[in-house]
C-alpha cells in the first residue's frame, strides 16, 4: 500500500508545479519556472521543517519542478512564446 500513497503524493506535487507554471507563464514567461523551483523547494525545506505540516522530501520538490517543466516544454513546443 505504501507505493500507491507515495505515487499519489508525487502526482500531487507534479500537478501543483504544473498549475503554478500554467498560471504564471502568461505573466512571466520562462521566469515562471524559476518561481516553481523556488516554491517547490521552499515548501519542502521551510514549511515542512518550520511547521509540522508534512515531511520534507527532496523528491517532492523535484516532482513539483518537473510539473513546471512539463508546462514550460508544452508552451515552447506549441510555439506560443
C-alpha positions in Angstrom: 0.0 0.0 0.0 2.9 2.4 0.7 4.0 2.7 -3.0 0.5 3.8 -4.0 0.4 6.6 -1.4 3.9 7.6 -2.4 2.9 7.8 -6.1 -0.2 9.9 -5.2 1.9 12.3 -3.3 4.4 12.8 -6.1 1.5 13.2 -8.6 0.0 16.0 -6.4 3.3 17.8 -6.3 3.7 17.4 -10.1 0.2 18.9 -10.6 0.9 21.7 -8.2 4.0 22.6 -10.2 2.1 22.4 -13.5 -0.7 24.7 -12.2 1.7 27.3 -10.8 3.6 27.3 -14.1 0.4 27.5 -16.2 -0.9 30.4 -14.2 2.4 32.3 -14.3 3.6 31.6 -17.8 1.4 34.3 -19.5 2.6 36.8 -17.0 6.3 35.9 -16.6 7.3 33.6 -19.5 10.3 31.4 -18.5 10.6 33.1 -15.1 7.6 31.1 -14.1 9.9 28.1 -14.0 12.1 29.9 -11.5 9.1 30.6 -9.3 8.1 26.9 -9.5 11.6 25.9 -8.5 11.7 28.3 -5.5 8.2 27.4 -4.4 8.8 23.7 -4.6 12.0 23.8 -2.5 10.7 26.4 -0.1 7.6 24.3 0.6 9.7 21.2 1.3 12.6 22.8 3.3 10.9 25.7 5.0 7.3 24.9 5.5 7.8 21.2 6.3 10.7 21.9 8.6 9.5 25.0 10.4 5.9 23.9 10.7 4.8 20.3 11.4 2.6 20.2 8.3 4.5 17.5 6.5 7.7 15.6 6.0 10.5 17.3 3.9 11.3 15.2 0.9 13.7 16.2 -1.9 11.8 14.1 -4.4 8.6 16.0 -3.7 10.4 19.2 -4.7 11.7 17.5 -7.8 8.2 16.4 -8.7 7.0 19.9 -8.3 9.7 21.2 -10.6 9.0 18.5 -13.2 5.4 19.6 -13.3 6.5 23.2 -14.1 9.0 22.0 -16.7 6.3 19.9 -18.4 4.1 23.0 -18.8 7.2 25.0 -19.9 8.0 22.4 -22.5 4.4 22.3 -23.7 4.4 26.1 -24.2 7.7 26.1 -26.0 6.7 23.2 -28.3 3.4 24.8 -29.0 5.2 28.0 -30.3 3.2 30.3 -28.1 6.3 32.1 -26.7 
